């Protein structure tokens, strides 16, 4: 995992698709399907690498919680 700085200056972990899948308890192909349908934001591209910020995945989880409560 790599660390990047967010706009607020705090460290934000970069996650691979396998790590995102593990956090969401879904398969890697499902992660990519959710990117395609807009449920999960597109990853950052670093050369040929695709990485998601932990804060983006946390926001997806929080949005799902809010939608469930509504």
Secondary structure, DSSP 8 states (H G I E B T S, - for coil): -EEEE-TTS-EEEEE-HHHHHHHHTS-HHHHHHHHHHTSS---EEETTEEEEEHHHHHHHHHHHHHHHH-
